[in-house]
Amino acid sequence: MNHNKIQVMNKKLKLTVTIIIIVFLAGIILYPKFKPFIAKMLGPKTLETPMLRQGPQQLNATGFLVQPVYLSELIRSSGTLLPAEEVELSFETSGKIVSINFTEGTRVKKGDLLAKINDQPLQAQLQKLQASLKLSEAMEFRQKSLLDKDAISQESYDQIVTDVEKIKADINLVKAQISMTELRAPFDGIIGLRYVSEGSYTNTSTKIARLIKMSPLKIEFSIPEKYAQEISIGYPITFAIDGSTVIYNASVYAIDPKIDINTRTIVIRALYPNKNEELRSGRYAGITMELSKIQDAVAIPTEALIPEMEGERVFIYKGGRAQSVKVSTGLRTESLIQITEGLKFGDTLLTTGILQLRQSLPIVLDSVIVSN
């Protein structure tokens, strides 16, 4: 008996739900047809939404007064500090090192004798040639006296003169060989660590020490090829090094005439005086160059620019409303962008609420920022 009652109740519930769904769908379908009659009965204001009654909304925004500004493009690069001069010192000949005349890490002058190879055989050869030269010069003097008296022929005299000149040439050759046994500083600088000791055998490929000139310093870096025409000899740059807040000034002294085909960059070298030798070579340098300088530019904050398929536009404040303006852009910096067409000095640019702005929207300015 109870089972039959439950089945009856379920059928009634299903029927009730079905009727409710049919009435709901019929109401949705028939509402547009009966809307005019309902409006006459209830009045037209009853069906209006609050938004339609309020009309256009006002938008609070911040303005930016367009004024002439100094604009420049900053190019940043990384570079390396290089010494003015640097050389790995080595002898021009082979032999046993008999003396080392420098202390590691000290300053030396151009021409200072730094190390010496055994030259005793050459010195002995030089003495022998010098003795031969004295004898030959004496013979040449006697032959000249005999030639003046027509006691000998001109040919005999010329032969002794030639012998004298040969001995002089041999002496010069030995002296040159002796000079090759001496290692002298090619320029003023600081000598580094030595790689050999006295008594060791050396040849032309053996490194003795490194000599570095640190004043001035060179700064080598690269910039994109498109800026190559803007850089010339004497162009100023600034650079900083890790661990220091000091900004150093340098100037370009050399530009590589060839563009790197792999990176499409051009290598530039600048010169820093480094008179006190406070900077050392080999350090990293952060380079900054100021290019494309414009004195009186129309520039706006980058966040106010709206990109579109047809171009770019901005909104300005005019007559209490937003007005859309198409613009053309030029130079870009980290925070500003140059406007070449579309804006003029004195315009008030809208910089906030960009997504809500539309043509002729009423605007209430909260504040106006004046560019520096």
C-alpha positions in Angstrom: 0.0 0.0 0.0 2.8 2.4 1.0 4.7 1.6 -2.2 1.7 2.6 -4.4 1.4 6.0 -2.5 5.1 6.7 -3.2 4.7 6.1 -6.9 1.7 8.4 -7.1 3.6 11.2 -5.3 6.6 10.9 -7.6 4.4 11.2 -10.7 2.8 14.3 -9.3 6.2 15.9 -8.5 7.5 15.2 -12.1 4.3 16.7 -13.5 4.7 19.9 -11.4 8.3 20.4 -12.4 7.4 19.9 -16.1 4.6 22.5 -15.9 7.0 25.0 -14.2 9.7 24.6 -16.9 7.1 25.0 -19.8 5.7 28.2 -18.2 9.2 29.7 -17.7 10.2 29.0 -21.3 6.8 30.4 -22.6 7.3 33.6 -20.6 10.8 34.1 -22.2 9.5 33.6 -25.7 6.3 35.7 -25.3 7.7 38.6 -23.2 8.9 40.7 -26.2 5.4 40.5 -27.7 3.6 41.6 -24.6 6.3 44.1 -23.5 4.4 47.2 -25.0 1.2 46.2 -23.2 3.1 45.7 -19.9 4.8 49.1 -20.4 1.3 50.8 -20.8 0.1 49.2 -17.6 3.2 49.8 -15.5 4.6 52.9 -17.1 7.7 53.3 -19.3 10.0 54.2 -16.3 9.4 51.0 -14.6 11.3 49.0 -17.3 14.3 51.3 -17.6 17.5 50.1 -16.0 19.3 52.3 -13.5 22.2 52.8 -16.0 19.8 54.1 -18.7 18.3 56.6 -16.3 21.7 57.9 -15.2 23.0 58.6 -18.8 26.7 58.8 -19.6 29.1 58.3 -16.7 31.9 60.7 -15.9 35.5 59.3 -15.5 38.1 60.7 -13.1 41.5 60.9 -14.8 45.0 62.4 -14.5 46.2 64.8 -17.1 49.7 65.4 -18.5 50.5 68.8 -19.9 52.5 68.6 -23.1 55.5 70.9 -22.9 58.9 71.1 -24.7 61.4 68.6 -23.2 65.0 67.6 -23.9 64.9 64.1 -25.3 67.8 61.8 -26.0 68.2 58.1 -26.7 70.4 56.2 -24.3 72.4 53.3 -25.6 73.6 50.9 -23.0 76.3 48.3 -23.6 78.9 46.3 -21.7 82.6 46.6 -22.2 86.0 45.7 -20.9 88.8 47.9 -19.5 92.0 47.4 -21.5 95.5 48.7 -20.7 97.0 51.4 -22.9 99.9 49.0 -23.7 100.5 45.4 -22.7 103.2 43.0 -23.8 104.5 39.5 -22.8 108.3 40.0 -22.5 110.7 37.5 -24.0 114.2 37.4 -25.4 115.0 37.7 -29.1 117.6 34.9 -28.8 118.3 31.7 -26.8 120.6 31.2 -23.9 121.1 30.9 -20.2 119.7 33.7 -18.0 122.5 35.1 -15.9 120.6 38.0 -14.2 117.1 39.2 -13.5 117.0 42.9 -12.6 113.4 43.7 -11.7 111.1 43.1 -8.8 107.6 41.7 -9.6 104.8 44.3 -9.4 107.1 47.3 -9.5 107.2 50.3 -11.9 109.9 50.4 -14.6 111.0 53.0 -17.1 111.4 52.6 -20.8 114.9 51.2 -21.6 115.5 49.7 -18.1 117.5 46.4 -18.3 115.2 43.8 -17.0 117.1 40.5 -17.6 120.3 39.3 -19.2 121.4 36.2 -21.1 125.0 34.9 -21.1 126.9 36.8 -23.8 130.6 35.9 -23.0 131.2 34.2 -26.4 129.9 37.3 -28.2 131.9 39.6 -26.0 135.1 37.6 -26.9 134.2 37.7 -30.6 133.7 41.5 -30.3 137.1 42.0 -28.8 138.7 39.9 -31.5 137.0 42.0 -34.2 137.9 45.3 -32.5 141.6 44.2 -32.5 141.5 43.3 -36.1 139.9 46.6 -36.9 142.8 48.5 -35.3 145.3 46.5 -37.4 143.3 47.0 -40.6 143.0 50.7 -40.0 146.7 51.0 -39.5 147.4 49.2 -42.7 144.9 51.4 -44.5 146.8 54.5 -43.3 150.1 53.1 -44.6 148.6 52.1 -47.9 147.1 55.6 -48.3 150.6 57.1 -47.9 152.1 54.7 -50.5 149.2 55.5 -52.9 149.9 59.2 -52.6 153.6 58.4 -53.7 152.3 56.1 -56.5 154.1 53.2 -54.7 151.0 51.0 -55.0 148.1 50.7 -57.3 144.6 52.0 -56.6 143.3 48.5 -56.7 145.5 47.4 -53.8 144.4 50.4 -51.7 140.7 49.7 -52.4 141.1 46.1 -51.2 142.4 47.2 -47.8 139.6 49.8 -47.5 137.1 47.0 -48.2 138.6 44.8 -45.5 138.2 47.6 -43.0 134.6 48.1 -43.8 133.9 44.4 -43.5 135.4 44.3 -40.0 133.2 47.3 -39.0 130.1 45.5 -40.3 131.0 42.4 -38.4 131.5 44.4 -35.2 128.0 46.0 -35.7 126.5 42.5 -36.2 128.1 41.2 -33.0 126.9 44.3 -31.1 123.4 43.6 -32.3 123.6 40.0 -31.2 124.8 41.2 -27.7 121.8 43.6 -27.5 119.5 40.6 -28.2 120.8 39.1 -24.9 119.5 42.0 -23.0 115.8 42.3 -22.2 114.8 46.0 -21.8 111.5 47.7 -21.0 109.8 48.8 -24.3 107.7 51.5 -22.4 107.0 52.8 -19.0 104.7 50.6 -17.0 104.2 48.1 -14.2 105.9 44.7 -14.5 103.9 41.7 -13.4 104.9 38.3 -12.1 108.0 36.6 -13.6 107.8 33.1 -15.0 111.6 32.2 -15.0 114.5 32.2 -12.6 118.2 32.9 -13.0 120.1 30.0 -14.4 117.2 28.7 -16.5 117.6 28.3 -20.2 115.3 30.5 -22.4 114.5 30.8 -26.0 112.4 33.2 -28.1 109.1 31.5 -27.1 109.8 31.6 -23.3 107.7 34.3 -21.5 109.8 36.2 -18.9 107.1 38.5 -17.5 104.2 40.8 -18.5 104.6 44.6 -18.8 101.4 46.7 -18.5 100.8 50.5 -19.0 97.6 51.4 -17.1 97.5 55.1 -17.8 95.5 55.8 -19.9 93.0 52.9 -20.0 91.0 51.8 -23.1 87.4 50.8 -22.9 86.3 48.4 -25.6 82.6 47.8 -26.3 80.1 47.2 -29.1 76.9 49.0 -30.3 74.3 48.0 -32.9 75.2 48.8 -36.5 72.3 51.2 -37.0 74.0 53.7 -34.7 77.4 53.6 -36.5 76.8 56.8 -38.4 76.1 58.8 -35.2 79.4 58.0 -33.6 82.6 59.8 -34.4 86.1 60.3 -32.9 85.8 62.3 -29.7 82.2 61.3 -28.9 81.7 61.3 -25.1 80.6 58.3 -23.2 80.1 57.4 -19.5 80.8 54.1 -17.8 80.6 52.5 -14.4 82.2 49.4 -12.9 80.8 46.8 -10.5 81.0 47.7 -6.9 81.2 51.4 -7.4 78.7 54.2 -7.8 81.2 56.5 -9.4 80.4 57.6 -13.0 83.5 57.9 -15.2 83.8 60.0 -18.4 85.7 58.9 -21.5 85.8 59.7 -25.2 85.9 57.6 -28.3 89.3 57.4 -30.0 88.9 54.5 -32.4 86.0 52.9 -34.4 86.4 49.5 -36.1 85.6 50.1 -39.8 84.2 46.6 -40.2 80.8 45.4 -38.8 80.7 42.0 -37.2 78.6 39.8 -39.5 77.6 37.5 -36.7 76.3 40.0 -34.1 75.7 43.0 -36.5 77.5 45.3 -34.1 80.5 47.6 -34.5 83.4 47.6 -32.0 84.4 51.0 -30.5 87.2 51.9 -28.2 87.2 54.9 -25.8 90.0 56.4 -23.7 90.0 57.2 -20.0 93.0 59.1 -18.6 93.2 57.0 -15.4 95.9 59.4 -14.1 95.9 58.1 -10.6 95.6 54.5 -11.9 92.6 53.9 -9.7 91.1 51.5 -12.3 92.7 48.3 -13.3 92.5 46.6 -16.7 90.3 43.6 -17.2 87.4 44.9 -15.3 83.8 44.9 -16.6 82.4 48.3 -17.5 78.7 49.3 -18.0 78.7 51.8 -20.9 76.1 54.5 -21.5 76.0 56.7 -24.7 73.6 59.5 -25.3 72.4 59.6 -28.9 69.7 61.4 -31.1 69.6 64.5 -29.0 66.4 66.7 -29.5 66.1 70.0 -27.6 62.4 70.8 -27.9 60.5 67.6 -28.4 56.9 66.7 -27.9 57.1 63.7 -25.7 54.6 61.8 -23.6 54.6 58.9 -21.1 54.7 55.6 -22.9 51.8 54.2 -20.9 49.4 56.8 -22.5 50.0 55.4 -26.0 47.3 53.1 -27.4 48.4 50.7 -30.2 45.8 49.8 -32.8 45.8 48.0 -36.1 45.6 51.3 -38.0 48.3 52.9 -36.0 48.6 54.5 -32.6 46.5 57.0 -30.8 46.1 58.9 -27.5 43.3 60.6 -25.7 43.5 64.3 -24.8 41.3 66.4 -22.6 39.3 69.0 -24.5 36.1 70.9 -23.5 35.6 68.6 -20.5 35.6 65.4 -22.6 38.0 62.9 -24.0 39.0 63.3 -27.6 40.8 60.6 -29.5 43.8 61.7 -31.6 45.9 59.6 -34.0 49.6 60.2 -33.5 53.0 59.3 -35.2 55.9 58.4 -32.9 59.6 58.8 -33.1 62.4 58.5 -30.5 61.8 56.2 -27.5 63.4 56.3 -24.1 62.8 54.3 -20.9 59.8 56.5 -19.8 59.0 58.8 -22.7 58.2 58.5 -26.4 58.4 61.3 -29.0 55.3 62.4 -30.8 56.1 63.7 -34.3 52.5 64.3 -35.5 49.2 64.7 -33.7 50.0 66.6 -30.6 51.2 70.1 -29.9 52.5 72.0 -26.9 49.8 72.9 -24.5 47.6 69.8 -25.1 46.5 68.0 -22.0 47.1 64.2 -22.4 45.0 61.7 -20.4 47.3 59.2 -18.8 45.0 57.1 -16.5 41.9 55.1 -17.1 43.1 54.2 -20.6 40.9 51.1 -20.9 37.8 53.1 -20.0 38.4 56.0 -22.3 36.2 56.5 -25.4 35.4 59.4 -27.7 33.4 62.3 -26.0 33.4 60.6 -22.6 32.9 63.3 -19.9 36.2 63.7 -17.9 36.9 65.1 -14.5 40.6 65.9 -14.1 42.0 65.0 -10.6 45.3 66.5 -11.3 47.6 67.7 -14.2 51.2 66.6 -14.3 53.6 69.2 -15.8 56.6 67.6 -17.6 60.1 68.7 -16.6 
